[in-house]
Amino acid sequence: MTFVVTDVCIACKYTDCVEVCPVDCFYEGENMLVINPDECIDCGVCEPECPIEAIIADTDPRAEKFLELNREYSTGKWPVITRIKPALSNAEAMKDKKNKLEEDFSPNPGEGD
C-alpha cells in the first residue's frame, strides 16, 4: 500500500503533509503536490495532516486514476519539497471545487526546496 494525492489538492497546495514525511517523497507542481509511490513507505502520517483530505491510500477506489499521475510527476518532472510553504492564495475558495483535474491541473513544476 502507498498513498496518493488526489485532484482535491489542485489549486490549493497545502503543504502540511510534507513536513511530517519521514522519507521526503512529496514533489511540487505549480498548483498541487504528488507522492512518489515507489518512495512512500506507507507510514500514513501525511494523510491526517492534509486539511482538505486530498491524500488517500492506494487501496481506496478513488486512488486508481491518481496513482499514475503521482508516479509520472514525481519521477523527474517536479522537484522534491520537504518544507512547509503557504497554501495558494485561492486555496480556501478552491478546496471544494469539482472537476479540478480536467479544468485546473497544471503540469508545470513548482519551485521545490
PLY file of the C-alpha trace (Angstrom):
ply
format ascii 1.0
element vertex 113
property float x
property float y
property float z
element edge 112
property int vertex1
property int vertex2
end_header
0.00 0.00 0.00
1.06 3.57 -0.70
-0.60 6.95 -0.51
-1.53 9.27 -3.37
-2.51 12.89 -3.70
-5.83 13.41 -5.47
-7.21 16.30 -7.51
-8.58 17.85 -4.31
-5.07 19.32 -3.89
-5.18 21.15 -7.23
-5.33 24.94 -6.84
-4.90 24.62 -3.05
-1.47 23.05 -2.43
-1.46 22.88 1.34
1.94 21.60 2.41
1.32 20.46 5.99
1.88 16.90 4.77
5.43 17.39 3.53
6.74 18.50 6.89
5.81 15.19 8.55
7.00 12.87 5.77
9.99 10.87 7.06
11.25 9.94 3.57
10.71 13.17 1.61
8.56 11.58 -1.09
6.48 14.68 -1.94
7.03 16.57 -5.17
5.80 20.04 -6.01
3.94 21.13 -9.09
2.81 24.64 -9.87
-0.58 24.11 -8.24
-0.51 20.74 -6.46
1.68 18.13 -4.79
2.19 14.45 -5.62
3.69 11.49 -3.77
6.23 9.19 -5.35
4.58 5.79 -4.78
7.92 3.99 -5.06
9.47 6.12 -2.30
6.46 6.18 0.03
6.94 3.83 3.00
3.22 3.63 3.74
3.54 5.14 7.20
0.37 7.19 6.74
1.46 10.21 8.77
0.74 12.56 5.87
-2.90 11.60 5.42
-4.33 13.19 8.59
-2.17 16.31 8.12
-3.95 17.36 4.92
-6.62 19.90 5.92
-8.72 19.16 2.82
-8.36 15.35 2.74
-6.54 15.27 -0.59
-4.35 12.29 0.40
-5.76 8.77 0.27
-4.45 5.21 0.41
-4.00 3.48 -2.91
-6.47 0.83 -1.74
-9.23 3.44 -1.89
-11.17 3.02 -5.18
-10.78 6.76 -5.88
-6.98 6.38 -5.93
-6.71 4.39 -9.15
-6.86 7.37 -11.52
-4.33 9.32 -9.44
-1.66 6.67 -8.90
-0.14 7.07 -12.36
-0.36 10.89 -12.16
1.55 10.79 -8.86
4.16 8.44 -10.33
4.59 10.42 -13.55
5.14 13.82 -11.96
7.26 12.60 -9.05
9.84 10.90 -11.25
11.85 13.62 -12.88
9.21 16.19 -13.79
8.67 18.02 -10.50
11.14 18.90 -7.73
11.08 17.42 -4.25
9.54 19.51 -1.48
10.39 18.90 2.17
9.31 22.06 3.97
6.02 23.73 4.64
5.03 26.68 2.46
1.92 28.85 2.42
-1.03 27.40 0.54
-2.04 29.05 -2.71
-3.85 32.34 -2.26
-7.14 30.95 -3.61
-6.97 27.66 -1.66
-9.96 28.31 0.57
-12.17 29.23 -2.39
-10.98 26.25 -4.47
-11.00 23.48 -1.85
-14.48 22.17 -2.71
-14.45 22.79 -6.47
-15.28 19.80 -8.65
-13.55 18.74 -11.91
-10.23 20.28 -10.92
-8.17 17.68 -12.77
-9.86 18.49 -16.06
-10.16 22.24 -15.56
-7.33 23.42 -13.30
-4.39 20.97 -13.34
-1.02 22.42 -14.36
1.81 20.11 -15.50
4.34 22.86 -14.73
6.81 22.24 -11.91
6.82 24.14 -8.66
9.87 25.65 -7.01
10.73 22.75 -4.71
13.20 23.30 -1.89
0 1
1 2
2 3
3 4
4 5
5 6
6 7
7 8
8 9
9 10
10 11
11 12
12 13
13 14
14 15
15 16
16 17
17 18
18 19
19 20
20 21
21 22
22 23
23 24
24 25
25 26
26 27
27 28
28 29
29 30
30 31
31 32
32 33
33 34
34 35
35 36
36 37
37 38
38 39
39 40
40 41
41 42
42 43
43 44
44 45
45 46
46 47
47 48
48 49
49 50
50 51
51 52
52 53
53 54
54 55
55 56
56 57
57 58
58 59
59 60
60 61
61 62
62 63
63 64
64 65
65 66
66 67
67 68
68 69
69 70
70 71
71 72
72 73
73 74
74 75
75 76
76 77
77 78
78 79
79 80
80 81
81 82
82 83
83 84
84 85
85 86
86 87
87 88
88 89
89 90
90 91
91 92
92 93
93 94
94 95
95 96
96 97
97 98
98 99
99 100
100 101
101 102
102 103
103 104
104 105
105 106
106 107
107 108
108 109
109 110
110 111
111 112
